[in-house]
Each structure stands twice: as C-alpha cells, then as structure tokens.
Amino acid sequence: MSRFPLEGVVRIAVAVLLCSSTTLLPARPIAAQTASPAAERTVSQAAASPADDLSPTSPPDTTLRLSSLLQEASRANPSLRAARLRAAARRTEPAQTSALPDPVVGSTVYADPIITARGAQRTQWRAEQSIPFPGLRSLRGDVADLRAEGAEADADALAQTLALQIRRAYYTLYRVQEEQRTIRRFQTDLRQFEEAALAQYEVGEEGQPAVLKAQIERQRLDIRLQTLAAERASALQQLVRLTGERSLADDSVTVAPPSPPSPPSPSSTEAPLDRRPEATALRTDIERAETEIAVARKESWPDFTVGVQYVDIARRDLTPTMTGRDAIALSVGIQVPLWRGKQKASVREAELERRRARADLDAFELEVRTRIADLQSAIQRQNNQLDLLDNRLLPKAETALATTLSAYRTGSTGFLDLLDAQRTLFELQLQRIAVYTRLLQTTAELERAAGRSSLPVSAPPAPGR
C-alpha cells in the first residue's frame, strides 16, 4: 500500500475528529445566554428533571442572582446599617436643641438667722428659668433637622454606591464564569487538535512542531484559568464585604445571566441632581448654613431669666412688726451679650460654610454632567464594538474556520493553519465577553451617575442591634 492513500485516510479521520468538537463553530457567547428577570429566577431549576424534583436530597441552589444580592446588602451591610442608625440618631437632636434650658432650683440655710423687720430669716428657696430670645429655639431645632436630613442623604448615597459596587462585582463574576467556560471548551478542542497532530505525525504528514504547538497552546491556557480563579475569589470576597453574607465565598456558586442592558433614554439622564443624594446633602448644607447665620444673629440679642424666691421667716417677740410672715419675691433678668466677638465670628463662620457648600454643589453638578456625557459616549462605543463583533468579525472568523477545515480535508492547507483559525475565533469570543461585560458595568455607572440605581428598601434596624 502506498503512503498517499494512508495519509488520505488519516486526514479524513482527523477531519471527522475535529468536526466532532462541540465548539469549532460556537454560538455567540453571552448573547444567547442573556435572560429576562423572570428567567433569572428559574435558571437553576431549568436543568432539573421531574425525577430530580421528587428526590428528597436535591442539592441546594447555589446560583447567585443580582436582585437577591441587592436585597441582602440593603438588609445586612454593616456600613449601611451604621449610616442609617446615625441618621436615626440625628433625628433625636431637634427635640434636644429646641428645648428650654433646665431650671435652676436653690436653697439657702442661715447658720445664724438674719433678723429683719418681719422676723428672723431661717431659709430661702428660689427657682430660676432661663428663656432664650424669642425664635432662637426654633432656629436651633431647624439646624438639627437639617443636620438629620443631611445624614439621611448620606445614607442614601451610600446605598447607591453599594448598589453600583455589587453590580460591578456581579458582572465581574459573570465575565470570569463565561471566560472560564470558553477557555475550557477551547482546551477540549486543543486536545482534539493534539490527537489529530499526533495521528498526522505518525504517518509523516505533519512534523513534530505541530504536536508541540497544540500542546503549548493548551497548557498555556492553564495560566489564564489560574488568573481567572484568583479574580473570581476576589470578586466573591468583595460580595461578602458588600452584603455581609459569608456563604457567598463558596467556590461552587454560579452566576445567573444578567438582564441585557437597555439603551439609555434621554429622560433617564435629565435632572440628575434631583435624584442624587449627594446634591441633596449639599443643598441641605447650604440651607443649614443660612439657618446658622440667623442663629448667630439671634444670639446677639439677650436671653431672659425669670425667677421666684420664697423666704422662710420665723416670728420673734422683739418688736410688734416681727410677725413671722413669709416673703415671696419675683425676679426678671437679662443676659447681656456684651462681648460681641464670639457672635461675629459665628456669623462669619456660617457665611463661609454657605459659600463652601455652594461651591461644592457647583463642582458636583459639573462632575455629574460631564460624567454622564462620558458614560453615554462609552456606551455608544461599546455598542458599536458589539455590533462589529456580532455582525462582522465573529461571522467572518466562523467562516474562515469552516473554510480552513474544508481546505484541510482536501489537503490544500496545513494543520497549523487550522489551529490558527480556531485560535482567532477563540480570541474574538473572549473579546466579546469582555466588551459585553464592560457595557453592563458602564450602564450601571450611568444609572448611578443619574441617581437611578439604589438598593431596595428594607425594614429599619431593630432596636438594640
């Protein structure tokens, strides 16, 4: 038997072996896996058969879902709980700052009674109440109210930031999961390639470099998998920190496909400062500074003091006028703000705080508007990249792979050309996963910049927690 018929048989067998690979002409990654929120809730059950449902020892659901993570963070994140408790504590301050000062009650006992025309003074009792200038108490209460509103806005801003951080970590986990699956499929293909190269090498049709090339390519992917494993572990630990749920660190968890991002509408980015808690906090700072100016000016006016005194007088028989009748005295006083330096400094400080808050609000508004414009541009660019990958690059790479495989069957191209065509498709698949993940994260950042992303509302912390 001549060599060429044997080589032809081997080539045909290799082509059949390569065609049996499940990922030579793969479907689009991620795009075919995206699902609606309703589908997300049933991802883990979709693969279960009726027999599995009847099994009393069904494995627990280890699928992570974005909505569940957001809910858990709203309930159990320690930093958010502390911020909400701080705001709740601030709400108790108005009742304290607007209250009257405590009255002063005193008593005087004379070791040696003082003889007066009405008798000997034995004891003296008095009560005094300080009354701030009218309107000052209510202004101080307004300042405390505004301080509480600022604390609540800070808690809301933290909730929005946590929602963004959770979505980033979740999308990173999803990217890592898809890249790991793609790499493992490619490793399976490379094992097929290695077997094909060995078969060709044995009949002398391919040299040893083809075998080594397939082996190096497959083993090099192990480095990528190790890097992805470390990235996955880091993302899981970040979710543990953000949600307070330690069970998320389990390596067996999987990530449900996130919903495809919706194109941002013009109305979604209109008036972003009205939805940003940071802007609310800065406006509150301005209003509080203005109220503090009014407080400082009110403090330049005198406070009042009213009092009553009761004098216990003993009767003596020294003179007829010493009847021993007790005496009652009423008193009124004012606290004179003689040294005005403190009040002037307080007014100046409040005015500077108002100017500072206005400058911060202007800077924040500029930052938000430019950030939104930058993110909108990035989303447009990433959508264009996805369109290029889906409609041009990936179809061409699939066609090139199919053409190269057909040419390989007829002997008009070599094994290394076939390997290169498969590698090109593999790299484009990874590039699409990365671009799609960046689009998810950029959309999340745009929603955060526009104030449209936050955690779901949870029950308030229980007393004593």
TANORBEL-V285783 format. One record per residue. SS is DSSP state (helix for helix, strand for strand, loop for the rest). PSI is psi in whole degrees, -180 to 180 (* if undefined). Layout:
ss=SS psi=PSI
ss=SS psi=PSI
//
This chain:
ss=loop psi=133
ss=loop psi=169
ss=helix psi=-38
ss=helix psi=-42
ss=helix psi=-38
ss=helix psi=-41
ss=helix psi=-38
ss=helix psi=-41
ss=helix psi=-43
ss=helix psi=-42
ss=helix psi=-42
ss=helix psi=-41
ss=helix psi=-39
ss=helix psi=-42
ss=helix psi=-41
ss=helix psi=-40
ss=helix psi=-42
ss=helix psi=-37
ss=helix psi=-24
ss=loop psi=-11
ss=loop psi=140
ss=loop psi=-6
ss=loop psi=18
ss=loop psi=-41
ss=loop psi=73
ss=loop psi=160
ss=loop psi=167
ss=loop psi=130
ss=loop psi=149
ss=loop psi=-50
ss=loop psi=-38
ss=loop psi=-8
ss=loop psi=-8
ss=loop psi=148
ss=loop psi=162
ss=loop psi=165
ss=helix psi=-36
ss=helix psi=-37
ss=helix psi=-31
ss=helix psi=-36
ss=loop psi=-15
ss=loop psi=14
ss=helix psi=-45
ss=helix psi=-22
ss=helix psi=-12
ss=helix psi=-31
ss=loop psi=-3
ss=loop psi=133
ss=loop psi=165
ss=helix psi=-35
ss=helix psi=-35
ss=helix psi=-37
ss=helix psi=-32
ss=helix psi=-10
ss=loop psi=132
ss=loop psi=-10
ss=loop psi=43
ss=loop psi=139
ss=loop psi=150
ss=loop psi=152
ss=loop psi=119
ss=loop psi=23
ss=strand psi=125
ss=strand psi=139
ss=loop psi=141
ss=helix psi=-43
ss=helix psi=-39
ss=helix psi=-38
ss=helix psi=-41
ss=helix psi=-41
ss=helix psi=-41
ss=helix psi=-39
ss=helix psi=-39
ss=helix psi=-31
ss=helix psi=-38
ss=helix psi=-1
ss=loop psi=124
ss=helix psi=-41
ss=helix psi=-41
ss=helix psi=-40
ss=helix psi=-40
ss=helix psi=-41
ss=helix psi=-40
ss=helix psi=-38
ss=helix psi=-37
ss=helix psi=-42
ss=helix psi=-40
ss=helix psi=-37
ss=helix psi=-37
ss=helix psi=-30
ss=loop psi=-16
ss=loop psi=-9
ss=helix psi=-37
ss=helix psi=-41
ss=helix psi=-27
ss=helix psi=-46
ss=helix psi=-24
ss=loop psi=2
ss=loop psi=157
ss=loop psi=150
ss=loop psi=153
ss=loop psi=140
ss=loop psi=160
ss=strand psi=124
ss=strand psi=129
ss=strand psi=165
ss=strand psi=144
ss=strand psi=128
ss=strand psi=127
ss=strand psi=124
ss=strand psi=-41
ss=strand psi=109
ss=strand psi=144
ss=strand psi=125
ss=strand psi=123
ss=strand psi=178
ss=loop psi=-22
ss=loop psi=-2
ss=strand psi=-169
ss=strand psi=128
ss=strand psi=118
ss=strand psi=-51
ss=strand psi=162
ss=strand psi=129
ss=strand psi=140
ss=strand psi=153
ss=strand psi=133
ss=strand psi=143
ss=strand psi=125
ss=strand psi=134
ss=strand psi=114
ss=loop psi=161
ss=loop psi=140
ss=loop psi=132
ss=loop psi=-18
ss=helix psi=-40
ss=helix psi=-43
ss=helix psi=-37
ss=helix psi=-41
ss=helix psi=-37
ss=helix psi=-38
ss=helix psi=-40
ss=helix psi=-44
ss=helix psi=-38
ss=helix psi=-45
ss=helix psi=-36
ss=helix psi=-38
ss=helix psi=-39
ss=helix psi=-38
ss=helix psi=-40
ss=helix psi=-39
ss=helix psi=-39
ss=helix psi=-38
ss=helix psi=-40
ss=helix psi=-40
ss=helix psi=-39
ss=helix psi=-40
ss=helix psi=-39
ss=helix psi=-41
ss=helix psi=-40
ss=helix psi=-42
ss=helix psi=-40
ss=helix psi=-42
ss=helix psi=-44
ss=helix psi=-38
ss=helix psi=-43
ss=helix psi=-39
ss=helix psi=-49
ss=helix psi=-39
ss=helix psi=-44
ss=helix psi=-33
ss=helix psi=-44
ss=helix psi=-41
ss=helix psi=-42
ss=helix psi=-46
ss=helix psi=-43
ss=helix psi=-45
ss=helix psi=-38
ss=helix psi=-40
ss=helix psi=-43
ss=helix psi=-43
ss=helix psi=-42
ss=helix psi=-41
ss=helix psi=-37
ss=helix psi=-41
ss=helix psi=-36
ss=helix psi=-40
ss=helix psi=-43
ss=helix psi=-40
ss=helix psi=-33
ss=helix psi=-40
ss=helix psi=-42
ss=helix psi=-41
ss=helix psi=-43
ss=helix psi=-39
ss=helix psi=-42
ss=helix psi=-38
ss=helix psi=-40
ss=helix psi=-41
ss=helix psi=-35
ss=helix psi=-36
ss=helix psi=-29
ss=loop psi=1
ss=loop psi=11
ss=loop psi=-30
ss=loop psi=150
ss=loop psi=177
ss=helix psi=-31
ss=helix psi=-33
ss=helix psi=-41
ss=helix psi=-46
ss=helix psi=-38
ss=helix psi=-44
ss=helix psi=-40
ss=helix psi=-44
ss=helix psi=-43
ss=helix psi=-42
ss=helix psi=-44
ss=helix psi=-28
ss=helix psi=-28
ss=helix psi=-21
ss=helix psi=-33
ss=helix psi=-42
ss=helix psi=-41
ss=helix psi=-38
ss=helix psi=-41
ss=helix psi=-42
ss=helix psi=-37
ss=helix psi=-41
ss=helix psi=-39
ss=helix psi=-38
ss=helix psi=-45
ss=helix psi=-40
ss=helix psi=-42
ss=helix psi=-39
ss=helix psi=-42
ss=helix psi=-35
ss=helix psi=-39
ss=helix psi=-34
ss=helix psi=-44
ss=helix psi=-38
ss=helix psi=-33
ss=helix psi=-19
ss=loop psi=11
ss=loop psi=106
ss=helix psi=-22
ss=helix psi=-12
ss=helix psi=-16
ss=helix psi=1
ss=loop psi=129
ss=loop psi=-14
ss=loop psi=-5
ss=loop psi=148
ss=strand psi=166
ss=strand psi=126
ss=loop psi=143
ss=loop psi=131
ss=loop psi=158
ss=loop psi=142
ss=loop psi=142
ss=loop psi=138
ss=loop psi=144
ss=loop psi=133
ss=loop psi=132
ss=loop psi=155
ss=helix psi=-35
ss=helix psi=-23
ss=helix psi=-19
ss=helix psi=11
ss=loop psi=145
ss=loop psi=56
ss=helix psi=-30
ss=helix psi=-24
ss=helix psi=-19
ss=loop psi=0
ss=loop psi=119
ss=helix psi=-29
ss=helix psi=-40
ss=helix psi=-38
ss=helix psi=-42
ss=helix psi=-39
ss=helix psi=-40
ss=helix psi=-37
ss=helix psi=-38
ss=helix psi=-41
ss=helix psi=-48
ss=helix psi=-38
ss=helix psi=-39
ss=helix psi=-40
ss=helix psi=-39
ss=helix psi=-37
ss=helix psi=-31
ss=helix psi=-44
ss=helix psi=-37
ss=helix psi=-46
ss=helix psi=-37
ss=helix psi=-37
ss=helix psi=-34
ss=loop psi=-11
ss=loop psi=-13
ss=loop psi=155
ss=loop psi=149
ss=strand psi=160
ss=strand psi=153
ss=strand psi=128
ss=strand psi=148
ss=strand psi=166
ss=strand psi=141
ss=strand psi=142
ss=strand psi=126
ss=strand psi=122
ss=strand psi=115
ss=strand psi=132
ss=strand psi=145
ss=loop psi=139
ss=loop psi=153
ss=loop psi=25
ss=loop psi=-44
ss=loop psi=160
ss=loop psi=-23
ss=loop psi=-12
ss=loop psi=75
ss=loop psi=-14
ss=loop psi=14
ss=loop psi=131
ss=loop psi=157
ss=strand psi=144
ss=strand psi=132
ss=strand psi=140
ss=strand psi=145
ss=strand psi=149
ss=strand psi=135
ss=strand psi=166
ss=strand psi=147
ss=strand psi=112
ss=loop psi=117
ss=loop psi=73
ss=loop psi=-40
ss=loop psi=102
ss=loop psi=-3
ss=helix psi=-40
ss=helix psi=-44
ss=helix psi=-41
ss=helix psi=-40
ss=helix psi=-37
ss=helix psi=-42
ss=helix psi=-43
ss=helix psi=-42
ss=helix psi=-44
ss=helix psi=-37
ss=helix psi=-42
ss=helix psi=-38
ss=helix psi=-38
ss=helix psi=-44
ss=helix psi=-39
ss=helix psi=-45
ss=helix psi=-39
ss=helix psi=-41
ss=helix psi=-42
ss=helix psi=-38
ss=helix psi=-41
ss=helix psi=-44
ss=helix psi=-40
ss=helix psi=-41
ss=helix psi=-43
ss=helix psi=-43
ss=helix psi=-43
ss=helix psi=-45
ss=helix psi=-42
ss=helix psi=-35
ss=helix psi=-43
ss=helix psi=-44
ss=helix psi=-41
ss=helix psi=-42
ss=helix psi=-38
ss=helix psi=-40
ss=helix psi=-41
ss=helix psi=-40
ss=helix psi=-42
ss=helix psi=-42
ss=helix psi=-42
ss=helix psi=-36
ss=helix psi=-39
ss=helix psi=-39
ss=helix psi=-41
ss=helix psi=-41
ss=helix psi=-41
ss=helix psi=-42
ss=helix psi=-45
ss=helix psi=-38
ss=helix psi=-12
ss=helix psi=-60
ss=helix psi=-51
ss=helix psi=-44
ss=helix psi=-39
ss=helix psi=-40
ss=helix psi=-39
ss=helix psi=-41
ss=helix psi=-41
ss=helix psi=-39
ss=helix psi=-43
ss=helix psi=-41
ss=helix psi=-43
ss=helix psi=-39
ss=helix psi=-40
ss=helix psi=-42
ss=helix psi=-34
ss=helix psi=-36
ss=helix psi=-36
ss=helix psi=-3
ss=loop psi=10
ss=loop psi=-2
ss=loop psi=161
ss=loop psi=174
ss=helix psi=-39
ss=helix psi=-33
ss=helix psi=-39
ss=helix psi=-42
ss=helix psi=-40
ss=helix psi=-39
ss=helix psi=-41
ss=helix psi=-39
ss=helix psi=-40
ss=helix psi=-45
ss=helix psi=-40
ss=helix psi=-45
ss=helix psi=-36
ss=helix psi=-35
ss=helix psi=-45
ss=helix psi=-38
ss=helix psi=-37
ss=helix psi=-39
ss=helix psi=-44
ss=helix psi=-43
ss=helix psi=-42
ss=helix psi=-40
ss=helix psi=-41
ss=helix psi=-37
ss=helix psi=-42
ss=helix psi=-46
ss=helix psi=-39
ss=helix psi=-39
ss=helix psi=-40
ss=helix psi=-40
ss=helix psi=-36
ss=helix psi=-42
ss=helix psi=-37
ss=helix psi=-43
ss=helix psi=-34
ss=loop psi=0
ss=loop psi=26
ss=loop psi=15
ss=loop psi=126
ss=loop psi=176
ss=loop psi=152
ss=loop psi=152
ss=loop psi=130
ss=loop psi=171
ss=loop psi=149
ss=loop psi=155
ss=loop psi=142
ss=loop psi=148
ss=loop psi=138
ss=loop psi=-4
ss=loop psi=*
//
